[in-house]
Amino acid sequence: MTAMSAAGRRWGRAASSALGCSAGCGRRRGAAALLVPEEMPKGSFVGDVAKDLGCSYLSSAARRHVFDTGRRRYFFLDLGNGHLSMMEQADREEICAAASKCVLNFEILVKRPMNIYKGEVEILDINDNSPSFPERSSVLEISESTAPGTRFPLQKAHDPDIGLNSLQNYECSESNYFTLDVKNGDDGVKYPELILVKSLDREQQTAHNLILTATDSGSPVKSGSTMIQIIVLDGNDNAPEFTQSVYKVTVREDVAVGSRVLQVTAIDRDEGPNAEVKYSFFKIPETFEKTFKLNPESGEIEVTENLNFEEREFYELVVQARDAGGLSSHSKVLIKVVDVNNYIPEIVIMSVFSPVPEDTPQGTVIAIFSVQDRDSGANGEVQCSISESHPFRLEKSFDNYYSVVTTELLDREQVSEYNVTVRAADGGSPPLQSSAVLALRVLDVNDNAPVFAQERYSARLAENNAAGALVLTVRASDADWGQNARVRYRLSEGRVRGAPLSSYVSVQAETGALYALRSFDYEQVRELELWVRAEDGGAPALSSNVSVRLLIVDENDNAPQVLYPPAAPAASLSSGAGWSGVELAPRSSEPGALVAKVVAVDADAGQNAWLSYELAKATEPGLFRVGLHSGEVRTARFPLARDAARHSLVVLVKDHGRPALSATATLSVVLAESVAELLAELGSAADAAAPGEPAGSLTRWLVLAVAAVSCLFLAFLLLLLALRLRRWRREQLLAASSGALRGVPVSHFVGIDGVRAFLAADAAAPGEPAGSLTRWLVLAVAAVSCLFLAFLLLLLALRLRRWRREQLLAASSGALRGVPVSHFVGIDGVRAFLQSYSHEVSLTADSRKSQLRFSGASCCDTLPARPLPDEPAPLLGDENPAVAPPADSATAPVRNGLNNWPFDAKLVSSYEG
């Protein structure tokens, strides 16, 4: 019975399997005990596992696992409802053999949270097997001298069922010589024995035939039978007798193959050949015959293959001793196998939760494994351990199942992978050990924001940079891994001078390179303050910002701009005159007297905006000089009588950049003692310059007109000549063709075009180009006449415009005849006054009145701030500031530049044109 129980336990382990699911189950670890009859068809319902284990639900996304590889699976778990069903038919006799209780163990693995639950299904026996004998018939030889009462063991029947369904009784057919006796062995098996009740007489009956029937107590009752033929032998009086009825021996399971287990001995009291005894196994299972060998002469039993306590720990053999006369006797041999610690504990990893998120709570199960040791007793008791240096501990679930549980929070940035070694040691002497490595990878969680390499970034960028120039590169690193560590960059929203910041700079999302999208101008934007955001690819994403300061470096890209004297008219600029103006100075000026001041500004900064002035060209060298830093034009000596009345000064203004940029201002200084002299000088200059200007222009236009007319006339002549040549060529061809046809009769032209048509075409062809050419010639003459008339009208209009300007100049010179010349010092001259200030002050092109102001403070060379006593109306005088027109933004820079003058004098005048 002990052997059967052990076999049942082994079969239970062999048939166990594990089913994995995700479920919200209770914390209880009690086994779910289910009962199911054997031979149930596939798909049959076994039980509600979810209810028995306290699982509230089973996730349909989970998977089913079989962890005992190579073993058959008999059940499957419906993850939708938690029902356990048959995967295939279960034959209890095949699974558990003769075990009194056949139990299949299964494990349910819960993944969220990870846990394991045990269940068992007991396979109930049904009477599906009949008792059967190894042979349908057997022969038993008995000597006629055998004494009554002698027992003869018979071949036993086998019924794989258990309990009442197994073999319960033997029956034998009626006989006067034999009766049947059934014995219970130490292992609980029934053994039939035939007892001789009456002496045999070979001469009366040489053979006896009996039928042995084995029956069970199942429902319905099943049976099996065999034929026994008893042959009566003559002569031999004594059968061999064993020294022991039962032989018992204990052997270690690691006994070497070929070792002797024991020796049986039988003695025959006959003499001669009848005393020779031969030994053999009597109807034992075939597997036993492979394990042991019996020497027929000596009776020694040897081991022929390795013993295994875990497979079978008890053997019961029947040994037969038979003499030459055919008489035999039987004895039992009981061999008990002693367990030896020869199996290393086996670690079976059932489930590993890898990778493990680094934010996994403390106490989470991350791995489940089982340990099996096929040894028994202390040899099969296993102790497991893991390294204490890891943040994990072992918890025993039930039986030999263990869980690996976290003891603290994990940090992937510190340790990204753990190799946890699980060690198992049994209780044998010496103990056997085994180990397995759990490779646990820590899964990254987005718990680290990007960190920039610098707290602040700054860069300098020279102005006038190329669009798309690289400014700098910001770098941010993320301690996370994978997508969580992928950093992307972008600009924070902002505006610069009313425009979006993104129109000035951009950042490359992958590399963090900052590019300038436009060419910067230091005079407009001197620095940019912006923020760059680094954002990782986690969910949710984490980000950080860094400040970037971009300084625009000035370059010498702006030439000095002359504010005074004012710019020349467009015609003068196109002719290359540059900046121009007219200043007045009396001939009685002393050396150092201020004549004018050149005012210039530079839009650059620093050294690029430092300006210096020098006199580049003068009509009379040595008469005037220019202040190096002030730009003041002063007389260098007394003007002499031989000095010309009008002087042209070219003042060069340059900055200190590299390379230096410069501009020129052209001043026309007139030396005059009175206004009449001034006007006379200006008038003569105007007379000398004004006629020449339109005359030269008209001459050019006249030349162009004559050239155009000549070209047109020549083109028409060429066209007429070409037409004439074409006509002459046709006449030649016609004359040649008429000579060739002179001898042809007129009737030959019938059906062609007729003589009349031929002659008419010949007569009309010469006249056609003549009429056409006449028309073209008329058109050409008309076009040339129109063009010539247009140029004459244009010349007349220009002459009228010149006469009108002369009339206006004469009227204005009469209004200023009584003003002293010294009052015009530092002004822009009479002509500039008439042409420029009427526009700049009144802001209308056709204004006939203009007012200029003088400040109260003036030097000796400025106009006094009160009206002249000899004038009927105040021509010059103070002006009420309250009625002064406000200065617009366009003239503000000029006024600021003029504030540096040592004087501030402006002419106020009214004139009627």
C-alpha positions, 0 to 999 in steps of 0.5 A: 500500500505504501508503494502505491501511495508513493506512486500516486504522489509521483503520478500527481507530480508528473501530471501537474500543470500551471495555467496563467491568467490575469485576474483579480483574485483573493489572497487565499492560497488554499487549493481548489479541490475538484472531482471529475470521473475519468474518460470524460470527453474533451471540453467537459466542464470540470469546475469553476476555478474563479469561484473556488479561488476567490477570483473576481474576474479573469482577463481575456488578454492573459495567456495560458502557460504550461511550465512542466515541459514534456508533460501532458496537459489535461485541462484548459482554463476559460479566461472569460468565465474562469471555468476549468474544462477537459482538454483531452480524455483522462485515463486514470489507470494511465495517469496514476496506475494502481494509486488509491487516489489519483490527483492532478495538480495545477497552478494558476498564475495571476500576472497583475499582480503576479501571484500563484494559486494551487488547485487539484483535480481528483480523477475518479475511477470508473469500472472501465477495465475487466480483470485479465490474466497474462495468458489465456491458458497455462500448464501445471505439472504435478507428480502423482506422489504429491501429498494432499494439501500441497499448494500450487500458486497460480497466475494472478489476474490484473485489473487496473481499476481500483476499489470495488472496480478492481479485482475482488475474487477468484473462482475455480471450476469444480474438481474432485482433486483440487480446491481454490484458496485466495490469499491477500499479500502484504501489498494487498493483492489477492493471490490464487493458490490451488490446493491438492485435496486428493492424491492423484493417480496417473493411471486413472487420469493423466490430466485435469482441466480447470477454469480460473475466473477473476471478477470485480465488484463494479457496476456492472460486474466484469470478469476474466478467465484462464484455462489451467491444464494439470498434467500428472507426472509419474515417479518423482516423490519429493518436490524442492523446498525453499529454505525460506517461504519469504525472502526479504532484502533492502538495497540502495537505489545507487547499487551498481548494475550486476551487483548480487541482491540475494540468493535463494536456496531450495533443497530436494530430498530425492536423489539422482537427477530428481534432486537437481533443482533449477530456479526461475521467476514465476510469472512476474511483470516483464519490467521486473524481468528487465530489472533483475536476473535470476541465476537458474543454477545458483539462485542468485538474483542480480541487478540488471539496470539502475534502480530508481527509488522515485519510480519504484521503491518496492519489488515483489518477486515469485521464485520457482524451484523445479527439479528434473522430475517436474516437481516445483515449489515457490517462494516470494522475494521482497526487495525494498529500495532505499532512497539515496540523495542522487537527484539535484534539486530542479528549479523550474522558472514558471514566470518572470515579470521582466522587464520590471518598471522602475516605479514598481511598488515595494512588495511586488512579485516579479518572478515565480518558480518551483523547486522539485527534488525527486528524492524522498525524506530529508533528501527531498527537502529543499531550501532556497535562497537568493543574494542579499545584495539585490533589492529582492527577497524570497517568499514561499507560496505553498509546497515548493513554490517560491515568489521573488518580491521587491524590497525597495523601489528600483531605479533604472538610472542606477542599475538597469539590469539584475542577474538574480541567482536562485540557489536550491540545496536539499537536505541530503548528506552531502547536500546537492545544490543547483542554481538558476539565474533570473535575468531581470531588466528594469523598464525605464519610466519617464521620471527624469526631465531633460537637463541642459549642459549649461544654466545659460547660453550666450552667443555673439553674432556679427550683423549682416550674417547670412540667412540660415547661419548657425548661431550656437547649439544647445545640448540637453541630456535625459537620464532615461532610456529609449523614447523617454530619453529622446530629446526634442527642442523648440522655441518658446513663444515670443515677439521681437519688434512686433514680429514673432520670434520664430521669424528671427531664429529657429532651433533644429528639433533633433540637434538643438542647433539654433539658426538665424533665419534672417540677416540681423542689423545691429542698428535695429536689433542689438540683442535677443533674449529667448528661451529654448525648451527641451522635451523628452518623448515620454508619456506624459512628456517632461521638459525643461527650459534654458535662457539663450542670449544672442548679442548682435555684434556691430560691423562697419556697414553704414557710411557716414550720413551728412545731415548738413549741408542738405542733399542735392536734388535728384538731378545733381545726385544722378550726375555725381554731385553728391552732397551740396550747399551754398554758404555766404561769407564777407570778404572782410572775414578774419582768419578763424571766422566760422563759415559753415559747419558740416554735420554728419552722423553714423548709424553704427556704434563704437569705433565704427561711429567715430567721425573725422572731417578733412578738406579733400578739395578746395577751389583756393587751397589755404583759404579755408580749413575744416575742424578734424572732429567738429566739422566746422569750416573756417577761414584760414586767412584773410580773403584777398581781392584776387580770390574768386568770388565763388569757392567750391569745398569738398569735405570728406567725412569718414569713420574709424571702422575697418575698413573705413567708410566715408561720405563727402559734402560739397559746399559752395562758399560765395564771398560778397560784401552786399546782397546786391553783389551776392545776387549779381554773383548768383544771377551770373552763375545761374545765367551761365549754368541754366542755359547750358543745361536745357540746351545740352539736353535739347541738343541730345534729344535733337540728335536722337530725333534726327538719327531716328528719322534718318534710320526710318528713311534709310529703312524705307529706301532699302525696302523700296530697292528690294521691291524694285529688284524683285520686280525686275527679276520677275520681268526677266523670267517672264521674258524668257518664258514668253520666248520659249512659248512663241511657236506654240499654237493658241489652241494648245492653251485650251484646258489650261488657263487660257491665253487671256488669263496668262496675258492678264496676269503678265500685265497686272504683275508689274503694276502691283508693287508700284501702287503699294510702294507709293502708299508705304512712301507716303506713310513714311513721310507722314511718320517722319513729319509727326516725329519732327513736330513732336520734338519741336513742341518739346523744345518750345516747352523747355524754353518756356519753363526756363523763362518762367524760372528766370522771372521768379528769380528776379522777383525774389532778388528784389525782395532781399535787396536790403539785407546785409550779406553778413546776415546770411552767414551759416545759412544755405545761400539765397538759391538754396533758401528759395528752392529748399526751405520753401518746401521743407518748412511749408511742406508744400511744393507750390508755397510762396511764403516761407518762415525760418526762425532765429534763436535769441542767442547769436554770435557776432556772425549771426543775424540779430533777432530784431527787425531792421529800422528802415524796413516798413514791415518786419522782415526779420525778427523773433517769432512767438514760440507758441505759434511755431509749427511742431517739428515732425519726426523726420526732421528730428535727427537733423535738429539734434545734429545742429544743436552742436553748432556754436551758433544757431541762426535761421533766416526768416523771410517772406516773398511773393513770387 
